[in-house]
């Protein structure tokens, strides 16, 4: 069972922006902000050397892959290697072709093992976001283990890429990790811009931090949430229920439907979470390219890193302590 520190729990919010929904005035009158995110995990997954088995989760054999305890499972290992040797560069070249920037959810140990990719991402001004020290569950970490993991993640990413991330998405943290990140970063002299550790909306929003509850209002900073999602995640090729086929066209159609709805509504943000070993396969990458061509032909589409989205939102709607709607309707 995980340790639960009650003083660090973030309250649930079932109301959000209410009947009208949240709508953000994006730069230059854009109708939609689109965020491409590459989860870069290859080399940071579980391994025989460190864990006694090869990673069984989220690779090409999906739920039939199976766990092989006590020895190397070369099939799994080499599918992850495909992501770092081939897939990441294919996605990288697509971004170059369209002139767009993406956010990298970077696992520090993965970046360490592929320094040429780390350097290329920084050179092309893609955002380096924190995804963890390694790609594994830390759900049951103690408070001190949690703090150390957060600190080690940021320092290792700084060493591997030269950048200190201003945003993060772990996705596998403890009940405390979300609230601990801004506290730990402040201790090492670094400031968090945003968290994507949420799946509950389609526009950014602010939350109050429990650690600031006793501070005067003018000293509170809050935490900006730039929500993430699972439904447009290419990981669903290997999940059940997922896209139910290896064909990229199923994914392409779903992305187009999602875009069409959000574009028509206006003022929303679309997440496109990717993995080098999954979307990097040629059949799926071609489907992704088709989607990219589709949205490039539309007027009023702002493709941006999550850092840019957060900076814009923070300028438009500064933090207001106690406000569930960032002052939009108050």
C-alpha positions in Angstrom: 0.0 0.0 0.0 1.3 3.5 -0.8 1.9 6.0 1.9 -0.7 8.8 1.9 0.3 12.2 3.4 -3.0 13.9 4.0 -1.4 17.4 4.1 -0.2 16.9 0.5 -3.4 15.7 -1.1 -5.0 17.8 -3.9 -8.8 18.1 -3.7 -11.0 16.7 -6.5 -13.0 19.2 -8.6 -16.1 18.0 -10.3 -17.3 21.4 -11.6 -14.5 22.8 -13.6 -15.6 25.7 -15.9 -19.2 24.7 -15.8 -21.9 24.9 -18.5 -20.0 27.2 -20.9 -16.8 25.3 -20.6 -13.3 26.8 -20.7 -12.3 28.7 -23.8 -8.8 30.3 -24.1 -8.1 33.2 -26.5 -5.1 31.7 -28.2 -2.4 33.9 -30.0 -3.4 35.6 -33.2 -7.0 34.5 -32.8 -6.2 30.8 -33.3 -9.2 28.5 -32.8 -7.2 25.7 -31.2 -3.8 24.9 -29.6 -2.3 21.6 -30.6 0.4 20.0 -28.5 2.5 17.1 -29.9 4.3 15.2 -27.1 6.9 12.5 -27.6 7.2 10.2 -24.5 10.9 9.3 -24.7 11.4 6.3 -22.5 13.6 3.9 -24.4 16.6 3.0 -22.2 14.9 4.0 -19.0 12.4 1.1 -18.9 12.8 -1.9 -16.6 15.6 -4.2 -17.4 17.3 -7.5 -16.3 20.3 -5.5 -15.1 18.4 -3.4 -12.7 15.0 -5.1 -12.1 15.6 -8.8 -12.9 13.3 -8.9 -16.0 12.8 -7.1 -19.3 10.0 -4.5 -19.6 6.7 -6.3 -20.3 4.5 -3.2 -20.9 3.7 -1.1 -23.9 5.6 -2.7 -26.7 4.6 -4.3 -30.0 3.2 -7.6 -28.7 0.8 -5.7 -26.4 -1.0 -7.7 -23.8 0.4 -11.0 -25.2 4.0 -10.0 -24.6 4.1 -11.5 -21.1 6.6 -11.2 -18.3 9.8 -13.3 -18.5 11.2 -13.2 -15.0 14.8 -14.0 -14.3 16.1 -13.5 -17.8 16.4 -11.2 -20.8 13.4 -11.0 -23.2 15.1 -9.9 -26.3 11.9 -9.3 -28.2 10.9 -6.6 -25.7 14.4 -5.1 -25.4 14.8 -4.8 -29.1 11.4 -3.2 -29.7 12.4 -0.5 -27.2 15.8 -0.2 -29.0 13.8 0.4 -32.3 12.3 3.5 -30.6 15.7 5.0 -29.8 17.5 3.9 -33.0 14.7 4.6 -35.6 11.4 5.8 -34.3 12.5 8.9 -32.4 14.3 10.2 -35.5 11.3 9.5 -37.7 9.1 11.7 -35.5 11.9 14.2 -35.3 12.1 14.5 -39.1 8.3 14.9 -39.3 8.5 17.9 -37.0 11.3 19.3 -39.1 9.2 18.9 -42.2 6.3 20.8 -40.8 8.4 23.4 -38.9 6.7 22.6 -35.6 8.0 22.2 -32.1 7.0 19.4 -29.7 7.4 18.7 -26.0 9.6 15.7 -25.1 8.4 13.8 -21.9 12.0 12.9 -21.2 13.1 10.0 -19.0 16.5 11.0 -17.7 18.1 7.6 -18.0 16.8 7.3 -21.6 18.3 10.6 -22.6 21.6 9.6 -21.0 21.8 6.6 -23.3 21.0 8.5 -26.5 23.0 11.8 -26.2 22.8 12.5 -29.9 19.0 12.6 -29.7 19.1 14.7 -26.6 21.4 17.3 -28.2 19.3 17.4 -31.4 16.1 18.0 -29.5 17.7 21.0 -27.7 19.3 22.3 -30.9 15.9 22.3 -32.6 14.3 24.0 -29.6 11.9 21.2 -28.7 10.9 21.4 -25.1 12.4 19.1 -22.6 9.8 18.1 -20.0 10.4 15.8 -17.0 8.9 12.3 -17.3 10.9 10.7 -14.5 14.4 9.3 -13.7 13.4 5.9 -15.1 10.2 4.6 -16.7 8.7 2.7 -13.7 6.1 3.0 -11.0 7.0 5.0 -7.9 3.4 4.6 -6.5 4.6 3.1 -3.2 7.6 5.4 -2.5 8.0 6.9 0.9 8.0 10.7 1.3 11.7 10.9 1.3 12.1 8.4 -1.6 9.6 10.5 -3.5 11.5 13.8 -2.9 14.8 12.2 -3.9 13.4 10.8 -7.1 12.0 14.2 -8.1 15.3 15.9 -7.4 17.4 13.2 -9.1 15.1 13.5 -12.2 15.6 17.2 -12.7 19.4 17.1 -12.0 19.9 14.1 -14.3 18.0 15.8 -17.1 20.1 18.9 -16.7 23.2 16.8 -17.0 21.9 14.9 -20.1 20.3 17.8 -22.0 21.7 21.0 -20.5 18.1 22.1 -19.7 16.2 22.2 -16.4 12.6 21.3 -17.3 9.8 23.8 -16.4 7.0 21.3 -16.8 6.4 17.7 -16.0 4.3 14.6 -16.4 5.4 11.4 -14.5 2.1 9.5 -14.8 3.4 6.9 -12.3 3.9 8.9 -9.2 2.7 8.4 -5.6 -0.3 10.2 -4.1 2.1 12.9 -3.0 4.3 13.4 -6.1 2.1 16.0 -7.7 2.1 18.4 -4.8 5.8 17.6 -3.9 7.3 18.6 -7.3 7.0 22.4 -6.9 8.2 22.1 -3.2 11.3 20.1 -4.1 12.1 22.3 -7.1 11.9 25.4 -4.9 14.4 23.8 -2.5 16.9 23.4 -5.3 16.4 26.9 -6.6 14.2 26.1 -9.6 10.7 27.2 -10.4 8.0 25.1 -11.9 5.9 26.6 -14.7 3.3 23.9 -15.2 2.2 20.4 -14.4 0.5 18.0 -16.9 -0.3 15.5 -14.2 -4.1 15.7 -14.9 -6.6 14.4 -17.4 -9.7 16.2 -16.4 -10.1 19.1 -18.8 -9.3 20.4 -22.3 -7.9 23.8 -21.3 -5.3 24.9 -18.7 -6.4 26.0 -15.2 -4.8 26.9 -11.9 -5.0 25.0 -8.6 -4.2 26.1 -5.0 -1.3 24.2 -3.5 -1.8 22.7 0.0 1.8 23.7 1.0 0.8 27.4 0.5 -2.4 27.3 2.5 -0.9 29.2 5.4 0.8 31.9 3.3 -0.7 35.3 2.7 -2.5 35.4 -0.6 0.0 37.7 -2.2 2.8 35.2 -1.5 1.0 32.2 -3.0 2.0 31.0 -6.5 -0.4 28.1 -7.1 0.2 25.5 -9.8 -0.7 25.8 -13.4 -2.2 22.6 -14.9 -1.9 21.9 -18.6 -4.1 18.8 -18.9 -2.9 15.7 -20.6 -5.0 12.8 -22.1 -5.1 9.1 -22.8 -7.6 8.9 -25.6 -5.3 10.3 -28.3 -2.3 8.5 -26.9 -0.7 6.1 -29.4 -0.1 3.8 -26.4 -3.6 2.6 -27.0 -2.3 0.5 -29.9 -1.0 -1.8 -27.1 -3.8 -1.4 -24.5 -7.2 -2.9 -24.1 -9.5 -1.3 -24.9 -7.4 0.4 -27.5 -7.4 1.1 -31.2 -8.0 -2.7 -31.7 -5.6 -2.9 -34.7 -2.0 -2.2 -35.6 -3.2 0.0 -38.5 -2.3 3.7 -38.2 -5.5 4.7 -40.1 -7.7 4.0 -37.1 -5.5 6.4 -35.0 -5.5 9.0 -37.9 -9.3 9.0 -38.0 -9.7 9.3 -34.3 -7.2 12.2 -34.2 -9.1 14.0 -37.0 -12.5 13.5 -35.2 -11.0 14.9 -32.0 -9.5 17.9 -33.8 -12.8 18.6 -35.7 -14.8 18.7 -32.5 -12.4 20.9 -30.6 -11.7 23.2 -33.6 -15.5 23.8 -34.1 -15.9 24.6 -30.4 -13.0 26.9 -30.3 -10.6 27.9 -27.5 -9.6 24.4 -26.7 -6.3 22.5 -26.6 -5.6 19.1 -28.3 -3.0 16.7 -26.9 -1.3 14.2 -29.2 0.8 11.9 -26.9 3.3 9.7 -28.9 5.9 7.1 -28.2 9.0 6.5 -30.5 8.6 2.7 -30.5 4.9 2.9 -31.4 4.2 5.9 -33.7 7.7 5.6 -35.0 6.8 2.5 -37.0 6.4 3.5 -40.7 2.7 2.6 -41.2 1.7 4.6 -38.1 4.1 7.5 -38.8 2.6 7.9 -42.3 -0.9 8.1 -40.7 0.4 10.7 -38.3 1.9 12.7 -41.2 -1.6 12.6 -42.9 -3.1 14.1 -39.8 -0.4 16.7 -39.7 -1.2 17.7 -43.3 -4.9 17.8 -42.4 -4.5 20.3 -39.6 -1.9 22.4 -41.4 -4.4 23.1 -44.1 -6.8 24.6 -41.6 -6.7 28.3 -40.6 -6.3 29.3 -37.0 -4.2 26.3 -35.7 -1.5 27.0 -33.2 1.0 24.1 -32.8 3.0 24.8 -29.7 5.0 23.3 -27.0 3.4 23.0 -23.6 5.8 25.5 -22.2 4.5 28.1 -24.8 0.9 27.2 -24.0 1.6 27.6 -20.3 3.4 30.9 -20.8 0.5 32.3 -22.9 -2.1 31.1 -20.4 -0.3 32.5 -17.4 -0.1 35.9 -19.2 -3.8 35.9 -20.1 -5.0 34.5 -16.7 -2.6 35.1 -13.8 -3.1 33.0 -10.7 -6.0 34.0 -8.4 -5.9 32.1 -5.1 -9.2 30.3 -4.4 -10.6 30.8 -7.9 -11.7 27.6 -9.6 -12.1 29.4 -13.0 -9.1 31.7 -12.9 -11.4 34.7 -12.7 -13.0 34.0 -16.1 -16.6 34.2 -14.9 -16.2 36.1 -11.7 
